[in-house]
Amino acid sequence: MSLRPAVGTELWVDQGGRDTGPTLLLMHGLSGTGRIWDGLRPLLEKHWPGRWIIPDMRGHGRSSHSDRYGIACHASDMADLVSDVKELYLAGHSMGGLVGILMASGWFGVMPKAVVTSGVKVDWTEEERAGLFKLIDMPVKWFDSEDDARERFILVTGLKGVADPASEFAGTGVVEEKGKWRLAADNRAAMVADADTRDIYAAARAPVVLASGEHDRMVSVAELRTLDAEAQELPGLGHNAHVEDPAAFWSLILSAMEIGS
């Protein structure tokens, strides 16, 4: 675990695995942290044939805040982390998945073998965009206790009833300052929604695996199939399919390795 500079901001990066073989970079969604992949870690440790890298993206978790949060800023950050990697695979949830697709354009100096995604939003309604831009301008909400802040973090990440507020993951999503608690994520990170998924997908030059949970309220498999007729539906799962059933997401990674080999 370490803090690493990337394009003007410091990113918290966790990594492990083997010194040889392919590298897998996993990217969380909006408001999350790298610890959201905790359920997948045992599978990585046992089965991934190379190195894995899990960062907190700028403005999230233990990484520093920034003045800019456009999708290209995140892609540039992530590309900086893997600039020396020769055999690269990307996996991301929601915002992280879209970052991975953008990196597959080759515009950031890296070219993955394949990109695995779940829950990537295809089209935003005007109402949805308005809600996100309202969040950008919202002042920081302070909590009197860490427990209250942790509960809020679990709620905003869509994991109420799925993740434990007492977990180490939830602890990475909150920050204490002068006896008060707030969420670690910068509200302005919602700027990332000002991106066109269809244009980004059209620019990808590496294979992209698209998937969504059967009960994902952010995006349906029907919407994803307007981009790729082979988009996969994950039965019984919601927007955070990688947390609800890590093995299902691992299966997507295995399919991407077959495509990329």
VOPAGU-2260 file (C-alpha; in pm, 1 decimal, decimal comma):
REM VOPAGU-2260
SITE   aa  ch    i         X         Y         Z
SITE  MET   A    0       0,0       0,0       0,0
SITE  SER   A    1     138,9     338,1     -90,1
SITE  LEU   A    2      71,5     692,0    -206,6
SITE  ARG   A    3     192,2     748,4    -559,9
SITE  PRO   A    4     192,5    1074,8    -755,5
SITE  ALA   A    5      -9,9    1061,7   -1076,3
SITE  VAL   A    6     -64,8    1362,8   -1301,8
SITE  GLY   A    7     -50,8    1620,9   -1024,9
SITE  THR   A    8    -243,5    1430,0    -759,2
SITE  GLU   A    9    -151,2    1163,6    -504,4
SITE  LEU   A   10    -325,1     830,5    -540,4
SITE  TRP   A   11    -348,5     561,2    -277,4
SITE  VAL   A   12    -250,7     236,5    -446,1
SITE  ASP   A   13    -274,0    -120,3    -319,6
SITE  GLN   A   14    -106,7    -395,7    -517,4
SITE  GLY   A   15       0,5    -753,6    -494,7
SITE  GLY   A   16      30,6   -1077,9    -685,5
SITE  ARG   A   17     323,7   -1215,3    -883,0
SITE  ASP   A   18     616,4   -1038,1   -1043,1
SITE  THR   A   19     565,8   -1211,6   -1376,5
SITE  GLY   A   20     260,0   -1245,1   -1598,6
SITE  PRO   A   21     -18,0   -1001,8   -1688,4
SITE  THR   A   22    -119,2    -703,3   -1477,1
SITE  LEU   A   23    -480,4    -638,8   -1377,5
SITE  LEU   A   24    -588,7    -286,1   -1283,3
SITE  LEU   A   25    -921,5    -267,9   -1097,0
SITE  MET   A   26   -1112,0      64,3   -1080,4
SITE  HIS   A   27   -1399,5     145,0    -846,0
SITE  GLY   A   28   -1710,5     350,4    -916,0
SITE  LEU   A   29   -1817,0     700,6    -815,1
SITE  SER   A   30   -1804,0     759,3    -436,0
SITE  GLY   A   31   -1633,4     424,7    -374,4
SITE  THR   A   32   -1279,0     323,2    -280,3
SITE  GLY   A   33   -1043,4      47,0    -384,4
SITE  ARG   A   34   -1149,4    -159,3     -85,0
SITE  ILE   A   35   -1478,3    -224,0    -262,8
SITE  TRP   A   36   -1287,4    -506,7    -435,4
SITE  ASP   A   37   -1218,7    -684,6    -106,7
SITE  GLY   A   38   -1450,4    -972,5    -194,5
SITE  LEU   A   39   -1253,0   -1036,4    -511,2
SITE  ARG   A   40    -914,0   -1031,2    -340,7
SITE  PRO   A   41    -910,1   -1403,0    -239,9
SITE  LEU   A   42    -975,4   -1497,4    -602,7
SITE  LEU   A   43    -698,2   -1265,8    -721,4
SITE  GLU   A   44    -453,1   -1405,7    -469,7
SITE  LYS   A   45    -533,1   -1763,9    -566,4
SITE  HIS   A   46    -588,8   -1744,8    -940,7
SITE  TRP   A   47    -460,2   -1426,0   -1105,8
SITE  PRO   A   48    -137,4   -1521,8   -1288,0
SITE  GLY   A   49      41,7   -1188,5   -1246,4
SITE  ARG   A   50      29,8    -856,6   -1062,9
SITE  TRP   A   51    -286,5    -672,0    -960,7
SITE  ILE   A   52    -324,4    -300,3    -883,0
SITE  ILE   A   53    -616,9    -142,3    -694,3
SITE  PRO   A   54    -612,7     237,4    -647,8
SITE  ASP   A   55    -841,4     486,2    -480,3
SITE  MET   A   56    -914,0     719,2    -770,7
SITE  ARG   A   57    -861,4    1094,5    -740,4
SITE  GLY   A   58   -1108,9    1259,9    -506,5
SITE  HIS   A   59   -1199,5     928,7    -342,9
SITE  GLY   A   60   -1100,3     736,9     -30,6
SITE  ARG   A   61    -740,0     790,8      72,5
SITE  SER   A   62    -635,4     972,0    -246,4
SITE  SER   A   63    -610,0    1348,9    -265,7
SITE  HIS   A   64    -878,7    1582,3    -395,7
SITE  SER   A   65    -834,0    1778,8    -716,7
SITE  ASP   A   66    -974,3    2075,1    -907,9
SITE  ARG   A   67   -1062,1    1850,8   -1203,7
SITE  TYR   A   68   -1255,0    1524,8   -1228,3
SITE  GLY   A   69   -1328,1    1479,5   -1597,1
SITE  ILE   A   70   -1321,3    1124,6   -1727,5
SITE  ALA   A   71    -993,2    1194,4   -1910,4
SITE  CYS   A   72    -831,0    1305,0   -1583,0
SITE  HIS   A   73    -906,1     966,0   -1430,9
SITE  ALA   A   74    -788,7     783,6   -1743,3
SITE  SER   A   75    -462,0     978,4   -1737,2
SITE  ASP   A   76    -413,0     893,9   -1367,0
SITE  MET   A   77    -472,5     525,5   -1427,9
SITE  ALA   A   78    -250,5     514,1   -1736,3
SITE  ASP   A   79      29,0     667,3   -1532,2
SITE  LEU   A   80       5,0     379,2   -1284,5
SITE  VAL   A   81      54,4     116,8   -1558,0
SITE  SER   A   82     277,1     301,9   -1804,6
SITE  ASP   A   83     544,7      31,3   -1780,2
SITE  VAL   A   84     308,8    -265,7   -1817,3
SITE  LYS   A   85     338,1    -475,6   -2132,8
SITE  GLU   A   86      45,1    -715,0   -2077,8
SITE  LEU   A   87    -243,0    -518,8   -1925,3
SITE  TYR   A   88    -602,3    -603,1   -1841,3
SITE  LEU   A   89    -850,0    -351,1   -1701,4
SITE  ALA   A   90   -1158,8    -410,1   -1489,4
SITE  GLY   A   91   -1395,0    -146,4   -1360,5
SITE  HIS   A   92   -1731,2     -84,7   -1204,8
SITE  SER   A   93   -1958,6     195,0   -1327,1
SITE  MET   A   94   -1735,3     506,0   -1347,1
SITE  GLY   A   95   -1426,5     285,1   -1326,6
SITE  GLY   A   96   -1553,0      77,4   -1615,4
SITE  LEU   A   97   -1598,8     385,6   -1831,2
SITE  VAL   A   98   -1244,9     496,0   -1745,3
SITE  GLY   A   99   -1123,0     155,7   -1862,2
SITE  ILE   A  100   -1311,4     183,8   -2190,6
SITE  LEU   A  101   -1159,6     527,4   -2250,6
SITE  MET   A  102    -810,9     389,1   -2182,8
SITE  ALA   A  103    -880,2     127,5   -2451,5
SITE  SER   A  104    -878,4     410,7   -2706,5
SITE  GLY   A  105    -499,6     414,4   -2684,8
SITE  TRP   A  106    -506,0     790,9   -2632,1
SITE  PHE   A  107    -333,0     764,8   -2293,7
SITE  GLY   A  108     -23,9     573,4   -2398,4
SITE  VAL   A  109    -137,9     228,0   -2289,3
SITE  MET   A  110    -335,1     -40,7   -2470,0
SITE  PRO   A  111    -503,7    -314,3   -2264,7
SITE  LYS   A  112    -553,4    -664,6   -2391,6
SITE  ALA   A  113    -917,6    -638,5   -2282,3
SITE  VAL   A  114   -1145,9    -437,5   -2053,7
SITE  VAL   A  115   -1404,3    -586,5   -1816,7
SITE  THR   A  116   -1691,3    -366,5   -1697,1
SITE  SER   A  117   -2011,0    -388,3   -1499,7
SITE  GLY   A  118   -2275,8    -124,2   -1441,1
SITE  VAL   A  119   -2146,0     135,7   -1689,2
SITE  LYS   A  120   -2414,8     398,4   -1741,7
SITE  VAL   A  121   -2502,0     438,8   -2111,2
SITE  ASP   A  122   -2735,5     739,8   -2127,9
SITE  TRP   A  123   -2810,5    1006,7   -1868,3
SITE  THR   A  124   -3149,8    1174,5   -1851,4
SITE  GLU   A  125   -3163,1    1549,2   -1795,8
SITE  GLU   A  126   -3307,4    1482,1   -1450,5
SITE  GLU   A  127   -3021,8    1248,8   -1361,1
SITE  ARG   A  128   -2760,7    1497,3   -1479,0
SITE  ALA   A  129   -2929,8    1774,9   -1282,5
SITE  GLY   A  130   -2914,4    1561,7    -969,2
SITE  LEU   A  131   -2542,0    1502,6   -1011,6
SITE  PHE   A  132   -2464,3    1867,1   -1078,2
SITE  LYS   A  133   -2663,2    1955,6    -769,4
SITE  LEU   A  134   -2434,0    1720,3    -576,6
SITE  ILE   A  135   -2127,5    1900,7    -715,1
SITE  ASP   A  136   -2237,9    2228,3    -556,1
SITE  MET   A  137   -2353,4    2071,5    -230,9
SITE  PRO   A  138   -2156,9    2171,3      81,1
SITE  VAL   A  139   -1977,0    1902,2     278,3
SITE  LYS   A  140   -2206,1    1721,4     522,4
SITE  TRP   A  141   -2050,6    1670,0     865,6
SITE  PHE   A  142   -2143,1    1394,7    1109,1
SITE  ASP   A  143   -2102,4    1389,3    1485,1
SITE  SER   A  144   -1990,0    1027,0    1491,1
SITE  GLU   A  145   -1785,1     792,9    1277,0
SITE  ASP   A  146   -2068,7     540,3    1284,3
SITE  ASP   A  147   -2308,6     790,2    1127,5
SITE  ALA   A  148   -2055,2     877,3     857,1
SITE  ARG   A  149   -1994,6     510,0     781,2
SITE  GLU   A  150   -2368,9     447,2     750,9
SITE  ARG   A  151   -2394,3     736,5     505,5
SITE  PHE   A  152   -2103,5     607,4     300,8
SITE  ILE   A  153   -2261,8     265,2     266,5
SITE  LEU   A  154   -2586,7     433,0     159,8
SITE  VAL   A  155   -2435,1     658,7    -108,7
SITE  THR   A  156   -2238,0     370,8    -258,0
SITE  GLY   A  157   -2562,6     175,2    -297,2
SITE  LEU   A  158   -2446,7     -97,1     -61,0
SITE  LYS   A  159   -2697,8     -72,4     223,1
SITE  GLY   A  160   -2782,4    -426,4     326,6
SITE  VAL   A  161   -2486,9    -559,9     125,3
SITE  ALA   A  162   -2175,6    -415,0     293,2
SITE  ASP   A  163   -2116,9    -377,5     667,6
SITE  PRO   A  164   -2073,2     -16,7     791,2
SITE  ALA   A  165   -1822,6    -158,8    1043,0
SITE  SER   A  166   -1606,3    -306,4     766,1
SITE  GLU   A  167   -1257,1    -191,5     674,3
SITE  PHE   A  168   -1399,9     -92,3     337,2
SITE  ALA   A  169   -1641,8     153,1     500,4
SITE  GLY   A  170   -1355,2     292,9     706,3
SITE  THR   A  171   -1175,4     402,5     388,3
SITE  GLY   A  172   -1477,0     605,0     281,1
SITE  VAL   A  173   -1485,1     845,4     576,8
SITE  VAL   A  174   -1249,5    1108,3     719,1
SITE  GLU   A  175   -1223,4    1272,0    1062,3
SITE  GLU   A  176   -1142,2    1642,1    1101,4
SITE  LYS   A  177   -1146,5    1825,2    1434,1
SITE  GLY   A  178   -1380,7    1577,6    1597,8
SITE  LYS   A  179   -1630,3    1568,3    1310,5
SITE  TRP   A  180   -1666,5    1314,4    1031,9
SITE  ARG   A  181   -1737,5    1347,9     660,5
SITE  LEU   A  182   -1731,7    1125,9     354,5
SITE  ALA   A  183   -1386,1    1101,9     198,8
SITE  ALA   A  184   -1513,3    1151,0    -156,6
SITE  ASP   A  185   -1516,7    1500,6    -301,2
SITE  ASN   A  186   -1870,4    1594,7    -411,8
SITE  ARG   A  187   -1717,1    1754,1    -720,2
SITE  ALA   A  188   -1606,5    1410,4    -837,9
SITE  ALA   A  189   -1956,3    1382,1    -985,7
SITE  MET   A  190   -1820,5    1598,9   -1271,2
SITE  VAL   A  191   -1725,8    1268,6   -1431,6
SITE  ALA   A  192   -2089,1    1227,0   -1539,7
SITE  ASP   A  193   -2030,1    1494,9   -1802,7
SITE  ALA   A  194   -1906,6    1232,9   -2048,2
SITE  ASP   A  195   -2064,5    1058,6   -2346,3
SITE  THR   A  196   -2047,2     682,7   -2303,0
SITE  ARG   A  197   -2142,1     613,3   -2663,3
SITE  ASP   A  198   -1860,6     826,5   -2802,2
SITE  ILE   A  199   -1612,1     674,7   -2556,7
SITE  TYR   A  200   -1717,3     320,2   -2644,9
SITE  ALA   A  201   -1688,6     395,4   -3016,7
SITE  ALA   A  202   -1326,1     502,7   -2962,7
SITE  ALA   A  203   -1220,0     176,7   -2794,4
SITE  ARG   A  204    -968,7     -32,1   -2991,8
SITE  ALA   A  205    -939,2    -319,4   -2745,2
SITE  PRO   A  206   -1207,6    -579,1   -2665,6
SITE  VAL   A  207   -1459,3    -460,1   -2404,5
SITE  VAL   A  208   -1678,3    -690,5   -2194,6
SITE  LEU   A  209   -2000,9    -513,2   -2094,8
SITE  ALA   A  210   -2221,0    -648,8   -1815,3
SITE  SER   A  211   -2487,0    -537,8   -1571,9
SITE  GLY   A  212   -2681,1    -697,3   -1292,9
SITE  GLU   A  213   -3032,7    -814,4   -1367,6
SITE  HIS   A  214   -3163,5    -565,1   -1110,5
SITE  ASP   A  215   -2920,7    -280,8   -1182,8
SITE  ARG   A  216   -3119,1      42,6   -1155,9
SITE  MET   A  217   -2846,1     246,8   -1323,1
SITE  VAL   A  218   -2827,5      54,8   -1649,0
SITE  SER   A  219   -3002,0    -244,7   -1801,2
SITE  VAL   A  220   -2848,8    -510,4   -2021,9
SITE  ALA   A  221   -3089,6    -393,1   -2295,7
SITE  GLU   A  222   -2923,2     -51,1   -2286,3
SITE  LEU   A  223   -2577,0    -205,8   -2294,5
SITE  ARG   A  224   -2678,2    -415,9   -2594,1
SITE  THR   A  225   -2730,6     -96,9   -2793,2
SITE  LEU   A  226   -2350,2     -78,2   -2773,9
SITE  ASP   A  227   -2269,4    -449,3   -2789,7
SITE  ALA   A  228   -2519,7    -723,1   -2867,0
SITE  GLU   A  229   -2306,4    -962,1   -2658,8
SITE  ALA   A  230   -2341,5    -760,5   -2334,5
SITE  GLN   A  231   -2402,4    -995,6   -2043,1
SITE  GLU   A  232   -2671,9    -991,3   -1776,9
SITE  LEU   A  233   -2573,0   -1113,0   -1430,6
SITE  PRO   A  234   -2877,7   -1294,8   -1288,3
SITE  GLY   A  235   -3014,8   -1182,8    -953,1
SITE  LEU   A  236   -2759,7    -905,0    -902,7
SITE  GLY   A  237   -2782,8    -527,4    -880,0
SITE  HIS   A  238   -2556,2    -233,9    -960,0
SITE  ASN   A  239   -2276,6    -353,6    -729,5
SITE  ALA   A  240   -2259,1    -702,1    -877,2
SITE  HIS   A  241   -1886,0    -727,3    -801,5
SITE  VAL   A  242   -1962,3    -691,1    -430,2
SITE  GLU   A  243   -2278,9    -899,6    -423,4
SITE  ASP   A  244   -2118,4   -1191,5    -606,7
SITE  PRO   A  245   -1741,5   -1157,3    -659,8
SITE  ALA   A  246   -1730,7   -1496,6    -833,7
SITE  ALA   A  247   -1967,8   -1369,0   -1104,3
SITE  PHE   A  248   -1737,7   -1074,4   -1172,7
SITE  TRP   A  249   -1436,7   -1305,7   -1168,6
SITE  SER   A  250   -1602,8   -1506,9   -1445,5
SITE  LEU   A  251   -1614,2   -1189,9   -1655,2
SITE  ILE   A  252   -1240,0   -1143,6   -1599,0
SITE  LEU   A  253   -1174,9   -1501,1   -1709,7
SITE  SER   A  254   -1375,3   -1442,5   -2026,9
SITE  ALA   A  255   -1173,3   -1127,1   -2095,0
SITE  MET   A  256    -848,6   -1322,4   -2056,5
SITE  GLU   A  257    -970,1   -1566,5   -2320,2
SITE  ILE   A  258   -1049,9   -1276,7   -2552,5
SITE  GLY   A  259    -718,0   -1103,8   -2488,6
SITE  SER   A  260    -494,2   -1409,1   -2520,3
